[in-house]
Amino acid sequence: MTRTGELVMSAAAAGLAAFGVTLVNLAGGGTIDAQVGITFLVVLLALGSVHVAVRQWCPGASPHLLPLVGLLAAIGFIEIYRLDRYRAGLQRWWLLIAAATAVGFLFWVRRRGLATLRRYRYIFLLASSVLLMLPLLPSTGPLPLHGLEMNGSRLWVTLDVGFTVLHFQPGELAKLVFIAFLASYLAERQTGLAAKKLSGLVEPRLLLPLVLVWLGSVIVLVVQRDLGASLLLFAAFVAVLYAATGRAAYLGVGGLLFGGGAVMSWVMFDHVQRRVEAWLRPFQVYDDAGFQISQGLFALGTGSLSGSGPGLGRPYLIPNATTDFMFAAVGEEFGLAGSVAVLAAFALLAAVGFGIALRARERYRKLLAGGLAFVIGLQAMLIIGGVLRVLPLTGITLPFMSYGGSSLLGNMLGVAVLLRISHEERT
């Protein structure tokens, strides 16, 4: 695909979003109104600005990333607009802010490249720790920044800006900063971690980061009771560590540590037990913990092959459909065909990211690209698996599709990093 093809596909994504809004309006007895034009212009402006930045500052970047992001964002926006018009208006603003952040990042690294990030790895470690701890702030007080507990987990932060109150998840940005640190740290210590002593083991001091990260993820799990964030962070660390060393032993140790943490969380937290019970027996606890999963399964079954059509289903019966259960809403109104298209888009997005990592010659860029691709793919797998009842629900968002500024901002920034890596490897 050429740069012109990238622009055409991005414009097609904007047209898809506008067409979906039109169908939702007509299904509700409305007409083609200003919302259609605004949606088309906003999506085109967001994707087009990133496209122009790529042409200007990293013309060698992969042309396959942006169209896939546009497709996912368009389908997600159609369902958000169908479920909550107010949130759809906010999502448009967040899409513009996320695109502006990606453009700003590409401008920042236009001369020195990603070597700039490598110099600040310990600052990134500190920043990720601070971001993860922000939800522990008091819920009330004189400060404009407060922690917020929702659905048994404390992973939100509210910011009072006077005329409104903003909600965001610091963990969405923390995962990117954390991967940037990991890639830099492991790139320098790859030889020592991959080498064996005479006993067949590595130096204990080199295993210390693995233990510390496991303890950190357990702390996040215990204090914030956030199973999704702790799982994502720890899995990302083990994956990048394996990519850096090629030693399957790290996967085994990581699996054992994760299993111990999962059992401990099930024993300690009532809301984790409720989620496991809802996963195993949703219809037996339909009136309680199983209601959301059951409604999601009903929606997927109702969608059949081609779906009921945008605006003609009843995804509003699913609690938190715009965030946790976006895939179920898509399955009902776009059917199996739309669901497979979403799965294919995520698979292609992860494949492009891993392809960038495989082609990278420099160790740091290879680990950074692989870590980002892994996190995007794993996050999609966890939430879609939870909706399909393959995995327990983790409470994380579907990248690029779910409502939420912090999720959209963090994932768009990750795509910008992948764009820059692919450009540097080509040039």
C-alpha positions in Angstrom: 0.0 0.0 0.0 1.2 3.5 -0.9 0.8 6.7 1.0 -2.0 7.7 -1.3 -3.7 4.4 -0.6 -3.3 5.1 3.2 -5.0 8.4 2.7 -7.9 6.9 0.7 -8.4 4.2 3.3 -8.4 6.8 6.1 -11.0 8.8 4.1 -13.1 5.6 3.7 -13.0 5.1 7.5 -14.4 8.6 7.9 -17.1 7.8 5.4 -17.9 4.6 7.2 -18.4 6.5 10.5 -20.6 9.1 8.8 -22.6 6.4 7.0 -23.1 4.5 10.3 -24.4 7.7 12.0 -26.8 8.2 9.1 -28.2 4.7 9.6 -28.6 5.2 13.3 -30.5 8.4 12.7 -32.8 6.8 10.1 -33.4 3.8 12.3 -34.5 6.2 15.1 -36.9 8.1 12.8 -34.5 11.0 12.3 -32.9 12.4 9.2 -29.4 13.2 7.8 -28.4 16.0 10.1 -25.3 17.9 11.1 -24.0 15.0 13.2 -23.3 13.1 10.0 -21.1 15.9 8.6 -19.4 16.6 11.9 -18.5 13.0 12.3 -17.1 12.7 8.8 -15.0 15.9 9.2 -13.7 15.0 12.7 -12.6 11.5 11.7 -11.1 12.7 8.5 -9.3 15.6 10.3 -7.9 13.2 13.0 -6.7 10.5 10.6 -5.6 13.0 8.0 -3.5 15.0 10.4 -1.6 11.9 11.4 -1.2 11.0 7.7 0.2 14.4 6.9 2.6 14.2 9.9 3.8 10.8 8.6 4.4 12.2 5.1 6.3 15.1 6.6 8.4 13.5 9.4 8.5 9.7 8.8 7.7 9.0 5.2 9.2 5.5 5.4 6.6 4.4 8.0 4.3 1.4 7.4 1.2 2.5 5.5 -0.9 -0.3 7.0 -1.3 0.9 10.6 -3.4 4.0 10.2 -6.2 2.5 8.0 -6.7 -0.3 10.5 -6.9 2.1 13.4 -9.4 4.2 11.4 -11.6 1.1 10.7 -11.7 0.1 14.4 -12.3 3.7 15.5 -15.1 4.2 13.0 -17.0 1.0 14.0 -16.6 1.8 17.7 -17.8 5.3 17.2 -21.0 4.1 15.4 -21.9 2.0 18.4 -21.0 4.8 20.9 -23.2 7.2 18.9 -26.0 4.6 18.9 -25.8 4.0 22.6 -25.0 7.5 24.0 -25.1 10.7 21.9 -23.4 12.7 24.7 -20.5 10.3 25.0 -20.2 10.2 21.2 -19.7 14.0 21.2 -16.9 13.6 23.8 -15.4 10.7 21.9 -15.0 13.0 18.8 -13.1 15.4 20.9 -10.9 12.7 22.3 -10.2 11.4 18.8 -8.9 14.8 17.9 -6.8 15.1 21.0 -5.4 11.6 20.5 -4.4 12.5 16.9 -2.9 15.8 18.0 -0.8 13.9 20.6 0.4 11.4 18.0 1.3 14.3 15.7 3.1 16.1 18.5 5.1 12.9 19.3 6.2 12.5 15.6 7.3 16.1 15.6 9.2 15.7 18.8 11.3 12.7 17.5 11.6 14.0 13.9 15.4 14.7 14.2 16.9 12.5 16.8 14.5 9.6 16.5 13.6 7.1 19.2 17.0 7.4 20.7 15.5 10.3 22.6 13.2 7.9 24.5 16.1 5.6 25.4 17.9 8.3 27.4 14.9 8.7 29.8 14.2 5.1 30.8 14.4 5.6 34.5 12.2 8.7 34.3 9.8 6.5 32.4 9.9 3.9 35.2 9.2 6.6 37.8 6.4 8.0 35.6 4.7 4.7 35.2 4.9 4.1 39.0 3.3 7.5 39.6 0.6 6.9 37.0 -0.3 3.6 38.5 -0.5 5.0 42.0 -2.7 8.0 41.1 -6.0 6.2 41.6 -5.0 5.7 45.3 -5.5 9.4 45.9 -8.3 10.3 48.3 -11.8 10.4 46.8 -12.5 13.8 48.5 -10.3 16.7 49.5 -9.2 20.2 48.5 -7.1 19.0 45.5 -8.8 18.9 42.1 -7.4 15.4 41.5 -9.1 12.5 43.2 -9.1 8.7 43.0 -12.3 6.9 42.1 -13.5 3.4 42.7 -15.9 1.8 40.2 -17.2 -1.8 40.0 -15.0 -2.9 42.9 -11.7 -1.6 41.3 -9.8 1.6 42.0 -8.4 2.4 38.6 -9.9 5.8 37.8 -8.9 9.4 38.5 -11.1 12.5 38.3 -9.9 15.9 37.5 -12.1 18.9 38.3 -11.3 21.7 35.7 -14.1 24.0 36.9 -16.7 23.7 34.2 -16.6 19.9 34.1 -15.1 16.9 35.7 -12.8 14.6 33.6 -12.4 10.9 34.2 -9.4 9.0 33.0 -7.5 5.8 33.6 -3.8 6.5 34.2 -3.0 2.8 33.6 -3.6 3.3 29.9 -0.6 5.6 29.6 1.4 3.8 32.3 1.6 0.6 30.1 3.2 2.6 27.3 5.7 4.3 29.5 6.4 1.0 31.2 7.2 -0.8 27.9 9.5 2.1 26.9 11.4 1.5 30.1 11.5 -2.3 29.6 12.7 -2.1 26.1 15.6 0.2 27.0 16.5 -1.8 30.2 16.5 -5.2 28.6 18.2 -4.1 25.4 21.3 -3.3 27.5 21.1 -6.4 29.7 20.1 -8.9 27.0 23.5 -10.8 27.0 23.5 -11.3 30.8 19.9 -12.4 30.9 20.3 -14.8 28.1 23.6 -16.4 29.3 23.6 -19.3 31.7 25.9 -20.0 34.6 27.6 -23.4 35.0 24.6 -24.5 37.1 22.2 -23.7 34.2 20.8 -20.6 35.9 21.4 -16.9 35.4 22.8 -14.5 37.9 20.3 -14.0 40.7 20.7 -10.2 40.6 19.6 -10.3 36.9 16.4 -12.0 38.0 15.7 -9.2 40.5 13.7 -7.1 38.0 11.4 -10.1 37.3 10.7 -10.4 41.0 10.2 -6.7 41.5 7.8 -6.4 38.6 5.8 -9.4 39.9 5.6 -7.7 43.3 4.6 -4.4 41.6 1.8 -6.1 39.7 0.7 -7.8 42.9 0.6 -4.5 44.7 -1.5 -3.0 42.0 -3.8 -6.0 42.2 -4.0 -5.9 46.0 -4.3 -2.1 46.5 -6.4 -1.2 43.5 -8.1 -4.6 43.0 -7.5 -4.2 39.3 -7.0 -7.6 37.8 -6.9 -6.4 34.2 -4.1 -3.8 34.7 -1.9 -6.1 36.8 -2.3 -8.9 34.3 -1.5 -6.7 31.3 1.6 -5.2 32.9 3.1 -8.5 34.1 2.3 -10.3 30.8 4.0 -7.4 28.9 7.1 -7.7 31.0 7.4 -11.5 30.6 6.8 -11.2 26.8 9.4 -8.5 26.3 11.8 -10.5 28.6 11.3 -13.6 26.4 11.8 -11.6 23.2 15.0 -10.2 24.6 16.5 -13.5 25.7 14.7 -16.3 23.8 14.7 -18.4 27.0 11.5 -20.4 27.5 12.4 -20.7 31.2 11.3 -17.1 31.8 7.9 -18.0 30.3 7.6 -20.9 32.8 8.6 -18.8 35.8 6.3 -16.0 34.7 3.4 -18.4 34.3 4.0 -19.8 37.8 4.1 -16.3 39.3 1.0 -15.3 37.4 -0.8 -18.5 38.5 0.1 -17.8 42.2 -1.1 -14.2 41.9 -4.4 -15.3 40.2 -5.2 -17.8 43.0 -4.3 -15.2 45.6 -6.6 -12.6 44.0 -9.5 -15.2 43.9 -9.0 -15.9 47.6 -8.7 -12.3 48.7 -11.2 -10.4 46.7 -15.0 -10.8 46.6 -15.4 -9.1 43.3 -12.8 -11.4 41.6 -14.8 -14.4 42.9 -18.0 -12.8 41.5 -16.3 -12.4 38.1 -15.1 -16.0 38.1 -18.6 -17.2 39.1 -20.2 -15.1 36.4 -17.7 -16.6 33.9 -18.4 -20.2 34.8 -22.1 -20.0 35.6 -23.6 -16.8 34.2 -27.2 -18.0 33.9 -27.2 -19.5 37.4 -26.4 -16.0 38.8 -28.3 -14.1 36.1 -29.9 -11.7 38.6 -26.5 -10.8 40.1 -23.0 -11.1 38.8 -24.0 -13.0 35.6 -26.4 -10.3 34.2 -23.9 -8.4 32.1 -22.3 -11.5 30.6 -25.7 -13.1 29.9 -27.0 -10.0 28.2 -23.8 -9.9 26.1 -24.4 -13.5 25.0 -28.0 -12.8 24.2 -26.9 -9.8 22.1 -24.3 -11.9 20.2 -26.9 -14.6 19.5 -29.5 -12.1 18.3 -27.0 -10.6 15.9 -26.8 -13.8 13.8 -24.9 -13.6 10.6 -25.4 -10.0 9.3 -26.7 -8.3 12.5 -29.8 -6.3 13.2 -28.3 -3.2 11.7 -27.0 0.0 13.3 -29.7 1.5 15.5 -32.1 -1.5 15.2 -30.7 -3.8 18.0 -31.0 -3.4 21.7 -27.4 -3.2 23.0 -28.5 -0.7 25.5 -29.7 -3.6 27.6 -26.1 -4.6 28.3 -24.5 -2.7 31.2 -21.5 -0.7 30.3 -21.9 -1.5 26.6 -19.9 1.5 25.5 -16.8 0.4 27.5 -16.5 -3.2 28.7 -18.9 -4.8 26.2 -18.4 -2.9 23.0 -17.7 -6.1 21.1 -21.1 -7.5 22.2 -22.8 -4.4 20.9 -21.0 -4.7 17.6 -21.9 -8.4 17.4 -25.6 -7.6 17.8 -25.9 -4.8 15.2 -23.2 -5.9 12.8 -23.5 -9.6 13.2 -21.0 -12.3 12.8 -19.6 -10.6 9.7 -18.9 -7.4 11.6 -17.4 -9.3 14.5 -15.1 -11.2 12.2 -14.1 -8.0 10.6 -13.2 -6.5 14.0 -11.2 -9.6 14.9 -9.4 -9.5 11.6 -8.5 -5.9 12.0 -7.0 -6.5 15.4 -5.1 -9.6 14.1 -3.7 -7.5 11.2 -2.8 -4.7 13.5 -0.9 -7.0 15.8 0.7 -8.7 12.8 1.9 -5.4 11.3 3.4 -4.5 14.7 5.2 -7.8 15.1 6.4 -7.5 11.5 7.9 -4.1 12.3 9.6 -5.8 15.3 11.0 -8.7 13.3 12.4 -6.3 10.6 14.0 -4.1 13.2 17.8 -4.4 13.3 18.5 -2.4 16.4 17.7 -4.3 19.6 15.9 -1.4 21.4 13.5 -0.7 18.6 12.8 -4.4 18.1 11.8 -4.9 21.8 9.8 -1.7 21.8 7.8 -2.6 18.7 7.3 -6.1 19.9 6.1 -5.0 23.3 3.6 -2.5 21.9 2.2 -5.0 19.4 1.9 -7.6 22.2 0.0 -5.2 24.5 -2.5 -4.1 21.9 -3.1 -7.6 20.8 -3.4 -9.0 24.4 -5.7 -6.2 25.5 -8.0 -6.9 22.6 -7.9 -10.7 23.3 -8.6 -10.2 27.0 -11.7 -8.1 26.6 -13.1 -10.0 23.6 -12.4 -13.3 25.4 -14.3 -12.0 28.4 -17.3 -11.0 26.3 -17.3 -14.4 24.5 -16.9 -16.2 27.9 -13.6 -17.7 27.0 -11.9 -15.8 29.8 -13.1 -14.1 33.0 -13.9 -10.4 32.6 -10.9 -8.1 33.4 -12.6 -4.7 33.1 -10.2 -3.2 30.5 -11.3 -1.4 27.4 -11.2 -2.5 23.7 -8.5 -0.5 22.0 -9.6 2.2 19.6 -13.3 1.1 19.9 -14.4 1.5 23.5 -15.5 4.9 24.9 -12.8 6.6 26.8 -10.2 9.3 26.2 -7.4 7.8 28.2 -7.7 4.5 26.2 -7.8 6.2 22.8 -5.0 8.5 23.7 -2.7 5.8 25.0 -3.3 3.4 22.1 -2.9 6.2 19.4 0.4 7.2 21.0 1.5 3.5 20.8 0.7 3.5 17.1 2.7 6.7 16.6 5.7 4.9 18.2 5.2 2.0 15.8 5.1 4.3 12.8 8.4 5.9 13.9 10.1 2.6 14.4 9.1 1.3 11.0 10.4 4.6 9.4 13.7 4.4 11.2 14.2 0.8 10.1 13.5 1.6 6.5 15.8 4.6 6.3 
